[in-house]
Amino acid sequence: MTPYKGYSASIWLDSDDRLFHGTVEGIRDVIHFSGASIDELEASFHGSVDDYLAWCAEDGRMPEKPFSGKLAFRTTPEHHRLIAEAAMKRAQSINQWMDDALTEAAARTLAEGQQALRKM
């Protein structure tokens, strides 16, 4: 499902109630939505995010943001050295090299997931 106003969701099908369900990911507040079709699910997702933002505004609180852009990363000293050497070879900072490498890996993983869904 395409992100909406910076929020992403995971979705699943409950075959017992014959509805798609979803929750917004990456925040502590719980935002749930559902729909009988993809169009209903998407409209419910958008409506739930809009309701959450309106509720936060009415309550005078800042809505949680799903991703800050800061990512803590721990590794072994050996891996740290390899990462640093790879970044230097590309004339990049470690941060830029990791951003490029992880983004490429994430895109491949997500594409593989889409391929698996198409085969179903």
Backbone as a printed PyTorch tensor [residue, N CA C, xyz], in Angstrom:
tensor([[[  0.8510,  -1.1720,   0.0000],
         [  0.0000,   0.0000,   0.0000],
         [  0.8960,   1.2340,   0.0000]],

        [[  0.5460,   2.1920,  -0.8000],
         [  1.3200,   3.4230,  -0.9300],
         [  1.2410,   4.2320,   0.3670]],

        [[  2.3870,   4.7410,   0.8500],
         [  2.3440,   5.5650,   2.0600],
         [  1.4230,   6.7750,   1.8700]],

        [[  0.8690,   7.2490,   2.9860],
         [ -0.0450,   8.3880,   2.9780],
         [  0.3840,   9.3530,   4.0650]],

        [[  0.6820,  10.5960,   3.6780],
         [  1.1190,  11.6440,   4.5990],
         [  2.2910,  11.1870,   5.4640]],

        [[  3.1740,  10.3670,   4.8620],
         [  4.3610,   9.8920,   5.5620],
         [  4.1450,   8.6460,   6.3880]],

        [[  2.9370,   8.1110,   6.4160],
         [  2.6310,   6.9220,   7.2030],
         [  2.5180,   5.7060,   6.2830]],

        [[  3.0960,   4.5890,   6.7360],
         [  3.0340,   3.3270,   6.0030],
         [  2.2670,   2.3160,   6.8390]],

        [[  1.7680,   1.2970,   6.1730],
         [  0.9570,   0.3120,   6.8740],
         [  1.2880,  -1.0990,   6.4380]],

        [[  1.0210,  -2.0310,   7.3250],
         [  1.0560,  -3.4370,   6.9510],
         [ -0.3940,  -3.9010,   6.8670]],

        [[ -0.6580,  -4.8070,   5.9410],
         [ -2.0390,  -5.2590,   5.7360],
         [ -2.0820,  -6.7800,   5.7190]],

        [[ -3.2440,  -7.3270,   6.0440],
         [ -3.4580,  -8.7680,   5.9950],
         [ -4.9230,  -9.0360,   5.7160]],

        [[ -5.1960, -10.2280,   5.2700],
         [ -6.5560, -10.6510,   4.9800],
         [ -7.0250, -11.5740,   6.0840]],

        [[ -8.1730, -11.2750,   6.6610],
         [ -8.8090, -12.1660,   7.6270],
         [ -9.8850, -12.9170,   6.8540]],

        [[ -9.6070, -14.1750,   6.5240],
         [-10.5520, -14.9300,   5.6970],
         [-11.8490, -15.2510,   6.4360]],

        [[-11.8200, -15.2510,   7.7750],
         [-13.0470, -15.5170,   8.5360],
         [-14.0690, -14.3980,   8.3570]],

        [[-13.6250, -13.1510,   8.4900],
         [-14.5740, -12.0410,   8.3110],
         [-14.5350, -11.4550,   6.9060]],

        [[-13.6670, -12.0460,   6.0400],
         [-13.5740, -11.6580,   4.6310],
         [-13.2870, -10.1550,   4.4670]],

        [[-12.3840,  -9.6550,   5.3210],
         [-11.9730,  -8.2530,   5.2690],
         [-10.4570,  -8.1640,   5.2630]],

        [[ -9.9740,  -7.1340,   4.5950],
         [ -8.5750,  -6.7570,   4.7160],
         [ -8.4670,  -5.8740,   5.9510]],

        [[ -7.3940,  -6.0570,   6.7060],
         [ -7.1270,  -5.2300,   7.8770],
         [ -5.7360,  -4.6320,   7.7310]],

        [[ -5.5170,  -3.5370,   8.3970],
         [ -4.1990,  -2.9210,   8.3730],
         [ -3.9350,  -2.1400,   9.6330]],

        [[ -2.6560,  -1.9330,   9.9020],
         [ -2.2220,  -1.0710,  10.9900],
         [ -1.0820,  -0.2010,  10.4870]],

        [[ -1.0240,   1.0070,  11.0060],
         [  0.0660,   1.9170,  10.6650],
         [  1.3090,   1.4430,  11.4080]],

        [[  2.4120,   1.3780,  10.7070],
         [  3.6750,   0.9010,  11.2620],
         [  4.5820,   2.0540,  11.6610]],

        [[  5.4650,   1.7780,  12.6050],
         [  6.5140,   2.7320,  12.9530],
         [  6.1430,   3.7560,  14.0020]],

        [[  4.9540,   3.6370,  14.6220],
         [  4.5750,   4.5420,  15.7020],
         [  4.0130,   3.7110,  16.8550]],

        [[  4.0300,   4.2970,  18.0610],
         [  3.5080,   3.5850,  19.2260],
         [  1.9900,   3.6490,  19.2880]],

        [[  1.3920,   4.7560,  18.8370],
         [ -0.0670,   4.8440,  18.8070],
         [ -0.5920,   3.7820,  17.8380]],

        [[ -1.7650,   3.2480,  18.1500],
         [ -2.3410,   2.1960,  17.3120],
         [ -3.3710,   2.8030,  16.3660]],

        [[ -3.1330,   2.6470,  15.0750],
         [ -4.0750,   3.0960,  14.0520],
         [ -4.4450,   1.8620,  13.2390]],

        [[ -5.6890,   1.4430,  13.3530],
         [ -6.1890,   0.2480,  12.6590],
         [ -7.2190,   0.6840,  11.6260]],

        [[ -7.2980,  -0.0500,  10.5310],
         [ -8.2880,   0.2290,   9.5000],
         [ -8.6280,  -1.0790,   8.7980]],

        [[ -9.7490,  -1.0870,   8.0860],
         [-10.1640,  -2.3020,   7.3820],
         [-11.0240,  -1.9410,   6.1810]],

        [[-11.1720,  -2.9020,   5.2860],
         [-12.0130,  -2.7090,   4.1090],
         [-12.2470,  -4.0250,   3.4050]],

        [[-13.3560,  -4.1200,   2.7080],
         [-13.7090,  -5.3450,   1.9870],
         [-13.0270,  -5.4290,   0.6240]],

        [[-12.4860,  -4.3230,   0.1320],
         [-11.7800,  -4.3070,  -1.1490],
         [-10.5320,  -3.4510,  -0.9880]],

        [[ -9.6750,  -3.4960,  -1.9710],
         [ -8.4620,  -2.6770,  -1.9320],
         [ -8.8350,  -1.1960,  -1.8840]],

        [[ -9.8270,  -0.7890,  -2.6740],
         [-10.2500,   0.6140,  -2.6660],
         [-10.7930,   1.0190,  -1.3010]],

        [[-11.6190,   0.1610,  -0.6780],
         [-12.1520,   0.4520,   0.6660],
         [-11.0220,   0.4940,   1.6840]],

        [[-10.0800,  -0.4340,   1.5590],
         [ -8.9560,  -0.4810,   2.4930],
         [ -8.1260,   0.7960,   2.4050]],

        [[ -7.8440,   1.2340,   1.1870],
         [ -7.0600,   2.4590,   1.0010],
         [ -7.8100,   3.6740,   1.5470]],

        [[ -9.1090,   3.7660,   1.2790],
         [ -9.9030,   4.8880,   1.7940],
         [ -9.9400,   4.8560,   3.3210]],

        [[-10.0530,   3.6680,   3.8970],
         [-10.0770,   3.5340,   5.3510],
         [ -8.7220,   3.9280,   5.9520]],

        [[ -7.6300,   3.5370,   5.2840],
         [ -6.2800,   3.9140,   5.7170],
         [ -6.1440,   5.4320,   5.7360]],

        [[ -6.5140,   6.0710,   4.6480],
         [ -6.4240,   7.5340,   4.5670],
         [ -7.2910,   8.1900,   5.6290]],

        [[ -8.5140,   7.7000,   5.7860],
         [ -9.4180,   8.2610,   6.7870],
         [ -8.8930,   8.0870,   8.2030]],

        [[ -8.3080,   6.9330,   8.4920],
         [ -7.7720,   6.6800,   9.8340],
         [ -6.5860,   7.5850,  10.1320]],

        [[ -5.7120,   7.7810,   9.1520],
         [ -4.5740,   8.6960,   9.3470],
         [ -5.0910,  10.1180,   9.5480]],

        [[ -6.0510,  10.5420,   8.7250],
         [ -6.6240,  11.8890,   8.8740],
         [ -7.2790,  12.0500,  10.2410]],

        [[ -8.0220,  11.0260,  10.6990],
         [ -8.6510,  11.0730,  12.0220],
         [ -7.6000,  11.1750,  13.1230]],

        [[ -6.5160,  10.4160,  12.9930],
         [ -5.4350,  10.4550,  13.9760],
         [ -4.8210,  11.8510,  14.0490]],

        [[ -4.5410,  12.4320,  12.8900],
         [ -3.9470,  13.7780,  12.8690],
         [ -4.9070,  14.8120,  13.4500]],

        [[ -6.2030,  14.6860,  13.1480],
         [ -7.2030,  15.6090,  13.7040],
         [ -7.3050,  15.4350,  15.2150]],

        [[ -7.2990,  14.1860,  15.6820],
         [ -7.3810,  13.9120,  17.1200],
         [ -6.1700,  14.5200,  17.8380]],

        [[ -4.9830,  14.3730,  17.2660],
         [ -3.7790,  14.9590,  17.8670],
         [ -3.9030,  16.4740,  17.9370]],

        [[ -4.4050,  17.1010,  16.8730],
         [ -4.5640,  18.5600,  16.8460],
         [ -5.5670,  19.0060,  17.9050]],

        [[ -6.6890,  18.2910,  18.0260],
         [ -7.7040,  18.6360,  19.0280],
         [ -7.1740,  18.4620,  20.4440]],

        [[ -6.3340,  17.4460,  20.6380],
         [ -5.7970,  17.1380,  21.9590],
         [ -4.5630,  17.9890,  22.2850]],

        [[ -4.0870,  18.7670,  21.3030],
         [ -2.9280,  19.6220,  21.5210],
         [ -1.6230,  18.8530,  21.6280]],

        [[ -1.5340,  17.7260,  20.9900],
         [ -0.2920,  16.9560,  21.0330],
         [  0.2600,  16.7630,  19.6260]],

        [[  1.5590,  16.5690,  19.5580],
         [  2.2190,  16.3270,  18.2740],
         [  1.9670,  14.8850,  17.8470]],

        [[  1.5530,  14.6610,  16.6170],
         [  1.3960,  13.2840,  16.1550],
         [  2.7660,  12.6100,  16.0530]],

        [[  2.7700,  11.3260,  16.3400],
         [  4.0210,  10.5860,  16.1860],
         [  4.3760,  10.5230,  14.7100]],

        [[  5.6600,  10.6180,  14.4320],
         [  6.1440,  10.4820,  13.0590],
         [  6.7500,   9.0940,  12.9330]],

        [[  6.4380,   8.4340,  11.8320],
         [  6.8780,   7.0540,  11.7160],
         [  8.3900,   6.8580,  11.6410]],

        [[  9.0980,   7.7370,  10.9810],
         [ 10.5380,   7.5540,  10.8380],
         [ 11.2250,   8.9030,  10.9510]],

        [[ 12.2590,   8.9480,  11.7660],
         [ 12.9550,  10.2090,  12.0130],
         [ 14.0630,  10.4720,  11.0000]],

        [[ 14.5070,   9.4310,  10.3280],
         [ 15.6630,   9.5790,   9.4390],
         [ 16.9550,   9.2440,  10.1460]],

        [[ 16.8750,   8.9460,  11.4420],
         [ 18.0590,   8.5390,  12.1990],
         [ 17.9380,   7.0500,  12.4800]],

        [[ 19.0190,   6.3330,  12.2290],
         [ 19.0190,   4.9010,  12.3840],
         [ 20.2590,   4.4850,  13.1620]],

        [[ 20.0670,   3.9100,  14.3430],
         [ 21.2040,   3.4180,  15.1230],
         [ 21.6680,   2.1030,  14.5150]],

        [[ 22.9500,   1.9070,  14.4490],
         [ 23.4880,   0.6980,  13.8270],
         [ 24.6900,   0.2250,  14.6190]],

        [[ 24.6860,  -1.0460,  14.9740],
         [ 25.8270,  -1.6460,  15.6780],
         [ 26.3240,  -2.8220,  14.8410]],

        [[ 27.6270,  -2.9950,  14.8550],
         [ 28.2230,  -4.0940,  14.1020],
         [ 29.5130,  -4.5060,  14.7840]],

        [[ 30.1730,  -5.4800,  14.2330],
         [ 31.4530,  -5.9270,  14.7760],
         [ 32.5570,  -4.9920,  14.2850]],

        [[ 33.6820,  -4.9600,  14.9870],
         [ 34.7980,  -4.1420,  14.5000],
         [ 35.2630,  -4.5580,  13.1020]],

        [[ 35.2250,  -5.8540,  12.8110],
         [ 35.6380,  -6.3350,  11.4920],
         [ 34.7030,  -5.8070,  10.3970]],

        [[ 33.4090,  -5.8750,  10.6450],
         [ 32.4460,  -5.3580,   9.6650],
         [ 32.5720,  -3.8470,   9.5230]],

        [[ 32.8190,  -3.1510,  10.6350],
         [ 32.9980,  -1.7020,  10.6080],
         [ 34.1590,  -1.3460,   9.6770]],

        [[ 35.2620,  -2.0790,   9.8070],
         [ 36.4280,  -1.8320,   8.9550],
         [ 36.0830,  -2.0670,   7.4850]],

        [[ 35.3820,  -3.1720,   7.1730],
         [ 34.9940,  -3.4490,   5.7900],
         [ 34.0950,  -2.3520,   5.2250]],

        [[ 33.1530,  -1.9110,   6.0240],
         [ 32.2360,  -0.8450,   5.5980],
         [ 33.0150,   0.4380,   5.3320]],

        [[ 33.9240,   0.7740,   6.2360],
         [ 34.7280,   1.9910,   6.0680],
         [ 35.5790,   1.9130,   4.8060]],

        [[ 36.1800,   0.7600,   4.5520],
         [ 37.0100,   0.5970,   3.3520],
         [ 36.1610,   0.7080,   2.0850]],

        [[ 34.9790,   0.1070,   2.1020],
         [ 34.0960,   0.1910,   0.9260],
         [ 33.6660,   1.6290,   0.6790]],

        [[ 33.3710,   2.3480,   1.7430],
         [ 32.9700,   3.7530,   1.5930],
         [ 34.1180,   4.5840,   1.0340]],

        [[ 35.3190,   4.3690,   1.5500],
         [ 36.4780,   5.1130,   1.0510],
         [ 36.7240,   4.8140,  -0.4250]],

        [[ 36.5470,   3.5580,  -0.8200],
         [ 36.7660,   3.1780,  -2.2170],
         [ 35.8130,   3.9200,  -3.1500]],

        [[ 34.6170,   4.2300,  -2.6660],
         [ 33.6280,   4.9760,  -3.4590],
         [ 33.6800,   6.4770,  -3.1850]],

        [[ 34.6430,   6.9150,  -2.3980],
         [ 34.7800,   8.3310,  -2.0260],
         [ 33.4980,   8.8570,  -1.3720]],

        [[ 32.9470,   8.0380,  -0.4680],
         [ 31.7360,   8.4110,   0.2550],
         [ 32.0030,   8.3450,   1.7550]],

        [[ 31.1500,   9.0370,   2.5000],
         [ 31.1790,   8.8570,   3.9430],
         [ 30.5790,   7.4880,   4.2560]],

        [[ 30.8690,   6.9760,   5.4340],
         [ 30.2550,   5.7070,   5.8400],
         [ 28.7390,   5.8500,   5.8140]],

        [[ 28.2280,   6.9840,   6.2950],
         [ 26.7860,   7.1960,   6.3300],
         [ 26.1780,   7.1250,   4.9290]],

        [[ 26.7980,   7.8020,   3.9560],
         [ 26.2640,   7.8020,   2.5930],
         [ 26.3600,   6.4120,   1.9690]],

        [[ 27.4970,   5.7310,   2.2030],
         [ 27.6590,   4.3930,   1.6540],
         [ 26.6010,   3.4480,   2.2330]],

        [[ 26.3880,   3.5090,   3.5530],
         [ 25.3900,   2.6550,   4.1950],
         [ 23.9870,   2.9950,   3.6950]],

        [[ 23.6860,   4.2720,   3.5290],
         [ 22.3730,   4.6720,   3.0280],
         [ 22.1470,   4.0870,   1.6370]],

        [[ 23.1390,   4.2070,   0.7580],
         [ 23.0190,   3.6550,  -0.6020],
         [ 22.8760,   2.1400,  -0.5650]],

        [[ 23.7570,   1.4640,   0.1860],
         [ 23.7550,  -0.0010,   0.2190],
         [ 22.4630,  -0.5420,   0.8310]],

        [[ 22.0200,   0.0420,   1.9200],
         [ 20.8060,  -0.4460,   2.5750],
         [ 19.5600,  -0.1400,   1.7550]],

        [[ 19.5370,   1.0100,   1.0990],
         [ 18.3910,   1.3440,   0.2430],
         [ 18.2980,   0.3730,  -0.9310]],

        [[ 19.4370,   0.0660,  -1.5490],
         [ 19.4430,  -0.9080,  -2.6500],
         [ 18.9860,  -2.2820,  -2.1660]],

        [[ 19.4790,  -2.7110,  -1.0060],
         [ 19.0900,  -4.0160,  -0.4640],
         [ 17.5980,  -4.0400,  -0.1150]],

        [[ 17.0890,  -2.9560,   0.4460],
         [ 15.6700,  -2.8850,   0.7930],
         [ 14.8040,  -2.9400,  -0.4600]],

        [[ 15.2000,  -2.2290,  -1.4990],
         [ 14.4390,  -2.2320,  -2.7500],
         [ 14.4050,  -3.6380,  -3.3490]],

        [[ 15.5460,  -4.3490,  -3.3220],
         [ 15.5820,  -5.7280,  -3.8230],
         [ 14.6650,  -6.6380,  -3.0040]],

        [[ 14.7190,  -6.5110,  -1.6860],
         [ 13.8900,  -7.3440,  -0.8060],
         [ 12.4140,  -7.0860,  -1.0520]],

        [[ 12.0310,  -5.8260,  -1.1810],
         [ 10.6300,  -5.4960,  -1.4280],
         [ 10.1830,  -5.9860,  -2.8040]],

        [[ 11.0620,  -5.8890,  -3.8040],
         [ 10.7320,  -6.3830,  -5.1390],
         [ 10.5410,  -7.8960,  -5.1170]],

        [[ 11.3800,  -8.6010,  -4.3560],
         [ 11.2290, -10.0520,  -4.2190],
         [  9.8880, -10.3860,  -3.5790]],

        [[  9.4690,  -9.6020,  -2.5910],
         [  8.1790,  -9.8120,  -1.9530],
         [  7.0330,  -9.5990,  -2.9210]],

        [[  7.1480,  -8.5920,  -3.7790],
         [  6.1170,  -8.3350,  -4.7800],
         [  6.0530,  -9.4850,  -5.7860]],

        [[  7.2160, -10.0200,  -6.1640],
         [  7.2520, -11.1530,  -7.0880],
         [  6.5370, -12.3560,  -6.4710]],

        [[  6.7740, -12.5910,  -5.1710],
         [  6.1420, -13.7280,  -4.4900],
         [  4.6380, -13.5390,  -4.4400]],

        [[  4.1720, -12.3080,  -4.2110],
         [  2.7370, -12.0440,  -4.1600],
         [  2.0970, -12.2630,  -5.5180]],

        [[  2.7980, -11.9040,  -6.5840],
         [  2.2440, -12.0700,  -7.9340],
         [  2.0950, -13.5440,  -8.3050]],

        [[  2.9420, -14.3960,  -7.7200],
         [  2.8800, -15.8230,  -8.0220],
         [  1.7320, -16.5140,  -7.2940]],

        [[  1.1530, -15.8620,  -6.3160],
         [  0.0610, -16.4760,  -5.5400],
         [ -1.2240, -16.5200,  -6.3130]]])
